[in-house]
């Protein structure tokens, strides 16, 4: 690359195509003529000298594209070509590339060609006649002297850029007033060496205040090692490393990022792309500013408007995280410095949200107070609701006990009669001269068994009649509750000529609820089922109680062989006071649903295809319960 020096600043082609575009000083040809109006959207071809990995050219190109799309409301055809001339600089390749693009754009000739960098400008100047013979050329990304060295045509519009490495150095001095050492890093490519030569000239006076060392012609590993060993009171200026001493090619920001990661002193650089790669910052031109500058030139070229010099604004950019990392004072930054990744204070960054938050807190305080009051009211209401449920369950239990009283009396009469008969037999045996003591002993055992049986019957009835003020939460086996309920109703079933059938799994079905309440649900469903079979033939009265696991819930099914439930009434049978019995209250199924739902379960009813109805109760399995059906 040709190196041009002017006014103490670096001016050359590769600047834009490396880490970042630089300051733009724009020169226009005075021989422009107004083009005829187009009957189609204008075509703009953007030439990138390197490949798409170079962040600076890509970002600047995107800023340019954004400006053009915005200004034309999208009514423009944009084309992009990455020439990759850094890795493929051979003349034969450049010639093939020219022929290829001449054929590619043969029927879509560009109206404007934007050449980013010296290589792109040289390429389009050489191949202009075959690629874009009538196009305006906008060259950008290198200095005025470079444009003279590559002998650009007079009608080329230039957006020439210059570096001022001294400004980056002065910013570093302001942040590190106690620094005593200065290190300048540069790679081994022609571009890198040009940078180093310019830095020596521009920093000649500045470097006299420091013990200055140029780190150049090293491998990337040596760069990393040397940077890690510099004194802590050092300033490190990183230029570019396109290539190291071993001939390896790099993207400069990635190479500098490796060096900055282990450096023992702050690293500065003149490119925006170095931000977020461990560099504190430097003096540069933002992508947005340069994109606007070049975009305005292209728009003027399309419209044929008169042109004038345009200066893209230079600015200082720093990474606020690196300031914090190295303990550099924000107050020592140049005026107008852009701080990227800066953490704003609570009030500075969120004053509107903070103001709103205070208002919200006040409102929330009132809402919370109201919610607490409402919560207390709800808990009182829930307590009253539970008390009402317990009272309703007790009344239902009493009604069930009353309905089963004749059956229970008949069932109780059997063990009492047996006790009486056995006692009389024992009394007769004792009157004998030689009583049979073994037979008398067996009679006494029978009396004890019948007494236990009678006691169990009475105990079950007491359970039905017992009134409580609190729910007795406990974990139990649903199979046991079902078996107890069957023991209570089996006498009534025999009296009515009903056959009882049960189906239970071999494994337990643990649920957590009030055991007496769940038993009451089973009794309600069973007595309703027996009532539903009153008109059925004596041979077809079958009541089936089955338990199991369905969809990870314990399920109880109560099925009868009655006439079933009218289809239009299926959705109403669990409503309070709904009944099909002449003497019914309509509360049994409603209470059953309330009990089941209290313990997180569900209850439903359907008709059986073969006749009769089936009621299903599903309760959540207790933790650790079986999952087998």
Secondary structure, 3 states (H helix, E strand, C coil): CCEEEECCEEEEHHHCCCCCCCEEEEECCCCCCCCCCCCCCEEEEEEECCCCCCHHHHHHHHHHHHHHHHHCCCCEEEEEEECCCCCCCCHHHHHHHHHHHHHHCCCCCCCEEEEECHHHHHHHHHHHHHHCCCCEEEEECCCHHHHHHCCCCCCCEEEEEECCHHHHHHHHHHHCCCCCEEEEECCCCHHHHHHHHHHHHHCCCHHHHCEEEEECCCCHHHHHHHHHHCCCCEEEEECCCCECCCCCECCHHHHHHHHHHHCCCCEECCCHHHCCCCCCEEEECCHHHHHHHHHHHHHHHHHCCCCCCCECCCEEEEEHHHHHHHCCCHHHCCCCCEEECCCCCHHHHHHHHHHHHHHHHHHHHHHHHHHHHHHHHHHHHHHHHHHHHHHHHHHHHHHHHHHCHHHHHHHHHHHHHHHHHHHHHHHHHHCCCCCCHHHHHHHHHHHHHHHHHHHHHHHHHHHHHCCCCCCCEEEEEHHHHHHHHHHHHHHHHHHCCCEEEEECCCCCCEEEEEHHHHHHHHHHHHHHHHHHCCCCCHHHCEEEEEEEEECCEEEEEEECCCCCCCHHHCCCCCCCCCCCCCCCCCCHHHHHHHHHHHCCCEEEEEECCCCCEEEEEEEEECCCCCCCC
